[in-house]
Amino acid sequence: MTTEQKKQMMLGLASFGATGLNFRSWMDPVAKLESYPDITVDIKAAQLAEKGKFQFMFFGDFPGTKAANNGDMQSMGLDPLLIATLIANHTSHIGFGITRATSWSNPYELARQFKTLDALSQGRVAWNAVTGANGVSANAYGIDLAHSFDRYSKANEFTELVQTLWASWGKDALKLGHSTKEFADYAQVKSINFKGQYVKSSGSLPIPPSQQGQPVIFHSGGSENSIAFAGKYADVFVGEVWTIEQGQAIRQALRQAAVANGRQPDDIKFIAGVMPLLGDTKKEALERHASFIDGDTFLQRVAHIGYVLGVDFTPADLERPIDPSILDQIVITPYSDPRIENVVKVAREGWTLRELVYHSVIDYYPAAVGTAQDVADHLTDWFESDAADGFWVMPDSYEVDLPRFVDEVVPILQERGIFHKDYEGTTLRENLGVPYQYGLRGESEAN
Ligand SMILES: Cc1cc2nc3c(=O)[nH]c(=O)nc-3n(C[C@H](O)[C@H](O)[C@H](O)COP(=O)(O)O)c2cc1C
């Protein structure tokens, strides 16, 4: 197989309107944060990611939630759609996967905002269509959170309405005919009349298509309903998995869900999370990460690892590896904490309990620890084992760890022929390999 023929990995930079993905990154002396919010931080990070040819930035959205009163940065207050809008003006190729929950958003407003940004950014937007299950966010919007079945039933309708609105301006309606004095052929601007059980809208969304037609659909979730939703609508699924086996299983389930909906397996890309902890050695990488973990957090994590393994650790246990006999006795069931396999795997490498904590084994995503080579090996292993089509990358800080990733890890992936050396095009669809879509799936030609 030549280098050109190898399948290509996707990279997304996680972004939460903060100075990095570690909520203590603002305290890093090199961060020099003098005020908050500071859009220059986000723009600089986006430009670095674009230098590294990342396909997209991935913005979570948890409105209403407050950081804990412990030195963590408030990182979910800002509206990610507006952050992305400002960044778009300072970048040219990187795309934006922006989360908005169907449980508490208004479909017309969402369709309008996303299509506006997609058109103005020349086709670089994706909507991460989550249902949202966060009670604090739901309360902020004054809604009662429904159970999974209803949340997903609504999400189905909501997404169909949004895509129907997106196509209400006919693909060729814009004329800009100077001699005919015809701005647009308004016969091609349809009025829709959508009446669902959960959402309704009539009228049109008078915005022409972007260069990629309409925003790409991302989805994130955890349940079987989530996989079924993704099978119908999602081009990209951003997930939470801790081991290669878990990645393989969910990726396979998504591919089957696509086929069940008359699509090709490759029509859904599965993106796994990774926290790159970079250093000149593994020890140094762990020490840097440790500098972001304070005493209370450290003790909570020790207790959580103890809980997961069913052990009461004492202070003396901190500086020695976990007894292999403890690890041998662990029984993993479908009800176990999904991080347990990774806890056991890393513990078996012989790290002390303290170092195990610094490996962030109980975070929402696995860490890749060590030199650029080590981190590139982690990504390559997962990618070549079909556990992921790409990664959302969570560097501790944008000031230090992101540049290291871009300058040191990306070139290794490129050298191995599994990450592109340049953007394939200017739209997010081109750069993700997602076909043009306008309106509901399969209706692009009709619109
Ligand atoms: C990777 C990932 C990112 C998520 N980001 C958000 C988010 O930004 N905002 C939000 O309200 N929910 C977010 N969620 C939560 C999902 O909306 C969903 O409610 C949760 O994963 C539970 O899954 P389920 O709804 O399929 O049961 C995210 C989930 C995952 C796996």
The ligand as an SDF file (V2000), in Angstrom:
LIG
                    3D

 31 33  0  0  0  0  0  0  0  0999 V2000
  -18.2820   13.2470   23.9210 C   0  0  0  0  0  0  0  0  0  0  0  0
  -19.5510   13.7880   24.4760 C   0  0  0  0  0  0  0  0  0  0  0  0
  -19.7770   15.1430   24.4890 C   0  0  0  0  0  0  0  0  0  0  0  0
  -20.9640   15.6590   25.0110 C   0  0  0  0  0  0  0  0  0  0  0  0
  -21.1440   17.0050   25.0060 N   0  0  0  0  0  0  0  0  0  0  0  0
  -22.2930   17.5020   25.5190 C   0  0  0  0  0  0  0  0  0  0  0  0
  -22.4660   18.9030   25.5770 C   0  0  0  0  0  0  0  0  0  0  0  0
  -21.6190   19.6710   25.1660 O   0  0  0  0  0  0  0  0  0  0  0  0
  -23.6250   19.3740   26.1270 N   0  0  0  0  0  0  0  0  0  0  0  0
  -24.6090   18.5470   26.6180 C   0  0  0  0  0  0  0  0  0  0  0  0
  -25.6220   19.0300   27.1060 O   0  0  0  0  0  0  0  0  0  0  0  0
  -24.4410   17.2080   26.5920 N   0  0  0  0  0  0  0  0  0  0  0  0
  -23.3120   16.6820   26.0580 C   0  0  0  0  0  0  0  0  0  0  0  0
  -23.1190   15.3330   26.0510 N   0  0  0  0  0  0  0  0  0  0  0  0
  -24.1270   14.4760   26.7220 C   0  0  0  0  0  0  0  0  0  0  0  0
  -25.1030   13.8910   25.7350 C   0  0  0  0  0  0  0  0  0  0  0  0
  -25.9690   14.8830   25.2970 O   0  0  0  0  0  0  0  0  0  0  0  0
  -25.9400   12.7710   26.3870 C   0  0  0  0  0  0  0  0  0  0  0  0
  -26.9850   13.3140   27.0810 O   0  0  0  0  0  0  0  0  0  0  0  0
  -25.2000   11.8980   27.3670 C   0  0  0  0  0  0  0  0  0  0  0  0
  -24.0470   11.3990   26.7410 O   0  0  0  0  0  0  0  0  0  0  0  0
  -26.0860   10.7170   27.8140 C   0  0  0  0  0  0  0  0  0  0  0  0
  -26.3090    9.8870   26.7000 O   0  0  0  0  0  0  0  0  0  0  0  0
  -27.7600    9.5030   26.2520 P   0  0  0  0  0  0  0  0  0  0  0  0
  -28.5110   10.7710   26.1030 O   0  0  0  0  0  0  0  0  0  0  0  0
  -27.5810    8.7660   24.9630 O   0  0  0  0  0  0  0  0  0  0  0  0
  -28.3140    8.6420   27.3470 O   0  0  0  0  0  0  0  0  0  0  0  0
  -21.9510   14.7890   25.5280 C   0  0  0  0  0  0  0  0  0  0  0  0
  -21.7250   13.4060   25.4920 C   0  0  0  0  0  0  0  0  0  0  0  0
  -20.5500   12.9060   24.9790 C   0  0  0  0  0  0  0  0  0  0  0  0
  -20.3580   11.4190   24.9470 C   0  0  0  0  0  0  0  0  0  0  0  0
  1  2  1  0
  2  3  1  0
  2 30  2  0
  3  4  2  0
  4  5  1  0
  4 28  1  0
  5  6  2  0
  6  7  1  0
  6 13  1  0
  7  8  2  0
  7  9  1  0
  9 10  1  0
 10 11  2  0
 10 12  1  0
 12 13  2  0
 13 14  1  0
 14 15  1  0
 14 28  1  0
 15 16  1  0
 16 17  1  0
 16 18  1  0
 18 19  1  0
 18 20  1  0
 20 21  1  0
 20 22  1  0
 22 23  1  0
 23 24  1  0
 24 25  2  0
 24 26  1  0
 24 27  1  0
 28 29  2  0
 29 30  1  0
 30 31  1  0
M  END
$$$$
